[in-house]
Amino acid sequence: MGTDLHGRIAVVTGASRGIGLAVVRALAADGAFVIAGARKFGPELDEVIAAGRVRCVTTDLTDPAAPAELVAAAGERIDILVNNVGGAPPRTAGFLAVTDEQWQTTLELNLLAAVRTTRAVLPAMLATGGGSIVTIGSVNASLPEPLVVDYSAAKAAVTAFTKAVSKEYGPQGIRANIVSPGPVATDLWLAADGVAATVGRTTGSTPEEVAAGASAAMVTGRFSTPEEVAALVLTLARDLGGNITGAEFRIDGGYVPTW
C-alpha cells in the first residue's frame, strides 16, 4: 500500500465496476479512505472494505437528492472527488429516434450527477482550504459520434462545467480536471448489452468484430484498461499535481488524431 494519500478522504461515484472500481482500489491502495457510491455492489471491494479503506453507499445518483446524501456520508472533510458515474447507450436508430426522456436520462447521469456532487463537496473543500476534483469525461466531448449523440453532448457540457469550476475555485486551492478516455475494456463496451454487442446486432457483426474495429482505430491497437485510467486519476489526486487545474487529459491509445 502506498502512503501519498494517507489520511485523505475521497468520494467516488459509479464506484462498483469498470473505471470507478479501479479508481476506488487505486485511491485506497495509496492510503486514502474512500466513500464509494453506486446503485449496487458485488464482492469486488470486499478486500479493501475489510481492510478499513472503503465504505460503500448504495445510491442512485440520477435522484437529485442522492449526491448530497452520498457526500454527507463522508463527514465534514473531503479531499478528493472523482465524478465517474455515467453511461452511453448506443442510439442505433439515429438522432430522430432519441426521445426527450432519453436525452433527460443521459443528462441526469452524465452531467447533472457531476454538477450536484461537485456542488455538495465544495463547502467541505473550501472549509479545509483545498481539494482535488477529477471528472471522467470522454473523447466524445470533442469527437462526437452520432451513435452516442446525447452522451457526446453531455460530456462536452461536463468538460465546460469542470473548466468553469477550476477558474472560480482555483484561488481557494481547489483543483478541477477532466480525464477523457477513449474506448476502455469495461462493461460499457464489452458486456452482453454493451456498445459492441448492440452495434453488432444492428450491423450484422459479432461483438468481437465491432471491438476489433474500435481497437484498430487506436494507434496502440487496443482498448485502455480501467487500471490505466485510474492511474491517471491518482496522479491528479496527489499533491504532485498541485498546479494542474482546468486541464483535460486524454487516455485513448491515440484514438483522437493529433494532426
C-alpha positions as CSV (number, residue, x, y, z in Angstrom):
1,M,0.0,0.0,0.0
2,G,1.2,3.5,-0.9
3,T,1.0,6.4,1.5
4,D,0.9,9.5,-0.7
5,L,-2.8,10.0,0.2
6,H,-2.7,8.8,3.7
7,G,-5.3,10.4,5.8
8,R,-7.2,11.8,2.8
9,I,-10.9,11.3,2.3
10,A,-12.2,10.6,-1.2
11,V,-15.7,10.3,-2.7
12,V,-16.1,8.2,-5.9
13,T,-19.3,7.9,-7.9
14,G,-20.1,5.0,-10.1
15,A,-17.8,3.0,-7.9
16,S,-18.9,-0.6,-8.3
17,R,-17.3,-1.6,-11.6
18,G,-15.1,-0.6,-14.5
19,I,-13.2,2.7,-14.2
20,G,-14.9,3.6,-10.9
21,L,-14.0,0.3,-9.3
22,A,-10.4,0.7,-10.4
23,V,-10.2,4.2,-9.1
24,V,-11.5,3.1,-5.7
25,R,-8.9,0.4,-5.5
26,A,-6.1,2.8,-6.6
27,L,-7.1,5.5,-4.1
28,A,-7.4,3.0,-1.2
29,A,-4.0,1.4,-2.1
30,D,-2.4,4.9,-1.9
31,G,-3.7,5.4,1.6
32,A,-7.0,7.3,1.1
33,F,-10.3,6.4,2.8
34,V,-12.9,6.1,0.1
35,I,-16.7,6.7,0.2
36,A,-17.8,4.6,-2.8
37,G,-21.2,5.4,-4.3
38,A,-23.1,3.1,-6.7
39,R,-26.6,1.6,-7.4
40,K,-25.4,-1.8,-6.3
41,F,-22.2,-3.5,-5.2
42,G,-20.8,-7.0,-5.7
43,P,-17.9,-8.7,-3.9
44,E,-15.2,-6.9,-5.8
45,L,-14.5,-4.4,-3.0
46,D,-14.8,-6.9,-0.1
47,E,-11.0,-7.0,0.5
48,V,-10.5,-3.2,0.8
49,I,-13.7,-2.9,2.8
50,A,-12.3,-5.5,5.3
51,A,-9.1,-3.5,5.4
52,G,-11.0,-0.5,6.6
53,R,-10.2,1.6,3.5
54,V,-13.6,1.8,1.8
55,R,-17.2,2.4,2.8
56,C,-19.9,1.6,0.2
57,V,-23.0,3.7,-0.1
58,T,-25.9,2.3,-2.2
59,T,-27.4,5.2,-4.1
60,D,-29.0,6.2,-7.4
61,L,-27.2,9.4,-8.5
62,T,-29.9,10.3,-11.0
63,D,-32.0,11.2,-7.9
64,P,-31.4,14.9,-7.4
65,A,-31.1,14.4,-3.6
66,A,-28.7,11.5,-3.8
67,P,-25.4,13.3,-4.5
68,A,-25.7,15.4,-1.3
69,E,-26.6,12.3,0.7
70,L,-23.5,10.5,-0.6
71,V,-21.3,13.4,0.3
72,A,-22.8,13.7,3.7
73,A,-21.8,10.1,4.3
74,A,-18.2,11.2,4.1
75,G,-18.4,13.6,7.0
76,E,-17.1,17.1,7.3
77,R,-13.8,16.6,5.4
78,I,-13.5,15.7,1.8
79,D,-10.2,16.0,0.0
80,I,-10.9,14.2,-3.3
81,L,-13.9,13.8,-5.5
82,V,-14.0,11.6,-8.6
83,N,-17.1,12.1,-10.7
84,N,-17.2,8.9,-12.6
85,V,-20.8,7.8,-12.8
86,G,-22.1,7.7,-16.4
87,G,-23.5,5.7,-19.3
88,A,-23.5,5.7,-23.1
89,P,-26.4,3.7,-24.5
90,P,-25.9,3.4,-28.3
91,R,-28.6,5.1,-30.4
92,T,-28.6,2.7,-33.3
93,A,-31.9,4.1,-34.7
94,G,-30.3,7.6,-35.2
95,F,-30.8,11.0,-33.8
96,L,-34.5,11.4,-34.7
97,A,-35.3,8.3,-32.6
98,V,-33.8,9.7,-29.4
99,T,-36.6,10.9,-27.2
100,D,-36.7,13.8,-24.8
101,E,-36.9,11.2,-22.0
102,Q,-33.7,9.6,-23.2
103,W,-32.0,12.9,-23.5
104,Q,-33.0,13.8,-20.0
105,T,-31.8,10.5,-18.6
106,T,-28.4,10.8,-20.2
107,L,-28.0,14.4,-19.0
108,E,-29.0,13.4,-15.4
109,L,-26.5,10.6,-15.3
110,N,-23.6,12.1,-17.2
111,L,-23.8,15.8,-16.4
112,L,-26.2,16.7,-13.5
113,A,-24.9,14.0,-11.2
114,A,-21.4,15.5,-11.5
115,V,-22.8,19.0,-11.1
116,R,-24.7,18.1,-8.0
117,T,-21.9,16.1,-6.4
118,T,-19.4,18.8,-7.0
119,R,-21.8,21.4,-5.5
120,A,-22.1,19.2,-2.5
121,V,-18.4,18.7,-1.8
122,L,-17.3,22.3,-2.4
123,P,-18.2,23.6,1.1
124,A,-16.1,21.0,2.8
125,M,-13.2,21.6,0.5
126,L,-13.4,25.4,1.0
127,A,-13.5,24.9,4.7
128,T,-10.2,22.9,4.7
129,G,-8.6,25.1,2.1
130,G,-8.3,22.9,-0.9
131,G,-9.1,19.7,-2.7
132,S,-9.0,17.8,-6.0
133,I,-11.9,17.2,-8.2
134,V,-11.4,14.8,-11.1
135,T,-14.3,14.2,-13.5
136,I,-14.3,11.4,-16.0
137,G,-15.1,12.8,-19.4
138,S,-14.8,11.2,-22.8
139,V,-13.1,11.7,-26.1
140,N,-16.6,12.1,-27.5
141,A,-16.8,15.5,-26.0
142,S,-14.5,16.7,-28.8
143,L,-15.1,13.9,-31.2
144,P,-18.9,13.5,-31.1
145,E,-20.4,10.4,-32.6
146,P,-24.0,10.0,-33.9
147,L,-24.2,6.6,-32.2
148,V,-23.9,8.4,-28.8
149,V,-25.2,11.8,-29.7
150,D,-26.7,12.6,-26.3
151,Y,-23.7,11.2,-24.4
152,S,-21.4,13.2,-26.6
153,A,-23.3,16.4,-25.8
154,A,-23.4,15.6,-22.1
155,K,-19.7,15.0,-21.9
156,A,-19.0,18.2,-23.8
157,A,-21.0,20.0,-21.1
158,V,-19.1,18.2,-18.4
159,T,-15.8,19.5,-19.8
160,A,-17.0,23.1,-19.9
161,F,-18.5,22.8,-16.4
162,T,-15.3,21.4,-14.9
163,K,-13.2,24.1,-16.5
164,A,-15.5,26.8,-15.2
165,V,-15.3,25.4,-11.7
166,S,-11.5,25.3,-11.9
167,K,-11.4,29.0,-12.7
168,E,-13.8,30.0,-9.9
169,Y,-12.3,27.9,-7.1
170,G,-8.6,27.7,-8.1
171,P,-7.7,30.7,-5.9
172,Q,-9.2,28.8,-2.9
173,G,-6.9,25.8,-3.5
174,I,-9.4,23.6,-5.3
175,R,-8.3,21.9,-8.5
176,A,-10.7,20.6,-11.1
177,N,-9.6,18.4,-14.0
178,I,-11.0,16.1,-16.6
179,V,-9.8,12.7,-17.6
180,S,-11.2,11.8,-21.0
181,P,-10.9,8.1,-22.0
182,G,-11.4,6.6,-25.4
183,P,-12.7,3.0,-25.6
184,V,-11.9,1.2,-22.3
185,A,-12.2,-2.5,-21.6
186,T,-15.3,-2.3,-19.4
187,D,-18.8,-3.5,-19.4
188,L,-19.9,-0.3,-21.2
189,W,-18.2,-1.6,-24.3
190,L,-17.8,-5.3,-23.8
191,A,-20.8,-6.6,-21.7
192,A,-23.6,-8.6,-23.3
193,D,-25.7,-5.4,-23.6
194,G,-22.6,-3.1,-24.2
195,V,-21.7,-1.0,-27.2
196,A,-20.0,-3.8,-29.2
197,A,-22.9,-6.2,-28.8
198,T,-25.6,-3.5,-29.5
199,V,-23.8,-2.2,-32.6
200,G,-23.2,-5.8,-33.7
201,R,-26.9,-6.7,-33.6
202,T,-27.6,-3.6,-35.8
203,T,-24.8,-4.2,-38.3
204,G,-24.9,-8.0,-38.5
205,S,-21.4,-8.1,-37.0
206,T,-20.2,-10.1,-34.0
207,P,-19.3,-8.1,-30.8
208,E,-15.7,-9.3,-31.3
209,E,-15.7,-7.8,-34.8
210,V,-17.0,-4.5,-33.5
211,A,-14.5,-4.3,-30.7
212,A,-11.7,-5.3,-33.1
213,G,-12.7,-2.4,-35.4
214,A,-12.6,0.0,-32.5
215,S,-9.2,-1.3,-31.4
216,A,-7.9,-0.9,-34.9
217,A,-8.8,2.8,-34.8
218,M,-6.3,3.3,-32.0
219,V,-2.5,3.7,-32.6
220,T,-1.8,1.2,-29.9
221,G,-4.3,-1.3,-31.4
222,R,-6.0,-1.9,-28.1
223,F,-8.5,-0.6,-25.6
224,S,-7.3,1.2,-22.5
225,T,-7.7,-0.7,-19.2
226,P,-9.6,0.7,-16.2
227,E,-6.4,0.5,-14.2
228,E,-4.6,2.8,-16.7
229,V,-7.4,5.3,-16.4
230,A,-7.3,5.0,-12.6
231,A,-3.5,5.6,-12.6
232,L,-4.1,9.0,-14.3
233,V,-6.8,9.9,-11.8
234,L,-4.5,9.1,-9.0
235,T,-1.8,11.4,-10.4
236,L,-4.3,14.2,-10.4
237,A,-5.5,13.5,-6.9
238,R,-2.0,13.6,-5.4
239,D,-0.2,16.7,-4.3
240,L,2.4,16.3,-7.0
241,G,-0.3,17.5,-9.4
242,G,-0.8,20.6,-7.2
243,N,-0.6,23.2,-10.1
244,I,-2.7,21.2,-12.6
245,T,-6.2,22.5,-12.9
246,G,-8.7,23.2,-15.6
247,A,-6.9,20.6,-17.8
248,E,-8.2,17.8,-19.9
249,F,-6.1,14.6,-20.2
250,R,-6.9,12.1,-22.9
251,I,-6.2,8.4,-22.5
252,D,-7.3,6.9,-25.8
253,G,-4.4,5.0,-27.3
254,G,-4.1,7.7,-30.0
255,Y,-7.7,7.4,-31.0
256,V,-8.0,11.2,-31.5
257,P,-5.6,12.3,-34.2
258,T,-3.0,14.9,-33.3
259,W,-2.7,16.4,-36.8
